[in-house]
Amino acid sequence: MISNAAIRVNMGCMDKESCPTLFIHNLLEGGIEDPKGKPIDKVSEIRDEIEQRVRQLATDLVKSSPQVKQ
């Protein structure tokens, strides 16, 4: 359940007026560009950016958490 999470990650909220993350604390906002309607090369760039950020977040979490064994 999201309310039990220590950290919440949002890749981006396209509609700032009704974004559900407005009511969530401890949020890492990614600000990822919306791929909707973009050409495939741009979608691929966005996909690669998401992958890089997820990998970096996982690395950072492992480094900062003594409970996680590498």
C-alpha positions as semicolon CSV with decimal commas, in nm:
position;residue;x (nm);y (nm);z (nm)
1;M;0,000;0,000;0,000
2;I;0,137;0,340;-0,099
3;S;0,069;0,494;0,243
4;N;0,311;0,244;0,402
5;A;0,598;0,324;0,166
6;A;0,894;0,520;0,301
7;I;0,956;0,678;-0,039
8;R;0,719;0,726;-0,331
9;V;0,837;0,780;-0,687
10;N;0,634;0,961;-0,950
11;M;0,766;0,962;-1,305
12;G;0,569;1,271;-1,394
13;C;0,224;1,413;-1,365
14;M;0,091;1,559;-1,686
15;D;-0,215;1,723;-1,532
16;K;-0,086;1,941;-1,249
17;E;-0,437;2,043;-1,140
18;S;-0,559;1,691;-1,057
19;C;-0,234;1,504;-0,999
20;P;-0,284;1,255;-0,714
21;T;0,073;1,313;-0,599
22;L;-0,029;1,657;-0,470
23;F;-0,146;1,478;-0,155
24;I;0,152;1,245;-0,107
25;H;0,448;1,316;0,120
26;N;0,805;1,186;0,077
27;L;0,770;1,197;-0,301
28;L;1,054;1,180;-0,549
29;E;0,922;1,361;-0,855
30;G;1,083;1,244;-1,177
31;G;0,939;1,498;-1,418
32;I;0,966;1,250;-1,705
33;E;0,835;1,382;-2,035
34;D;0,504;1,233;-2,151
35;P;0,572;0,999;-2,447
36;K;0,214;1,022;-2,575
37;G;0,208;1,126;-2,940
38;K;0,586;1,147;-2,968
39;P;0,784;0,984;-3,252
40;I;0,939;0,645;-3,173
41;D;1,292;0,785;-3,143
42;K;1,177;1,027;-2,871
43;V;0,982;0,750;-2,696
44;S;1,302;0,543;-2,697
45;E;1,493;0,833;-2,537
46;I;1,227;0,865;-2,267
47;R;1,238;0,487;-2,208
48;D;1,616;0,499;-2,173
49;E;1,593;0,789;-1,928
50;I;1,344;0,595;-1,715
51;E;1,572;0,290;-1,713
52;Q;1,874;0,499;-1,612
53;R;1,683;0,670;-1,330
54;V;1,542;0,342;-1,197
55;R;1,887;0,183;-1,196
56;Q;2,034;0,485;-1,016
57;L;1,753;0,485;-0,760
58;A;1,808;0,114;-0,692
59;T;2,181;0,172;-0,649
60;D;2,121;0,464;-0,414
61;L;1,870;0,267;-0,206
62;V;2,107;-0,028;-0,169
63;K;2,390;0,204;-0,061
64;S;2,174;0,384;0,196
65;S;2,002;0,079;0,345
66;P;2,201;-0,143;0,582
67;Q;1,923;-0,407;0,560
68;V;1,984;-0,472;0,190
69;K;2,258;-0,721;0,112
70;Q;2,454;-0,662;-0,206
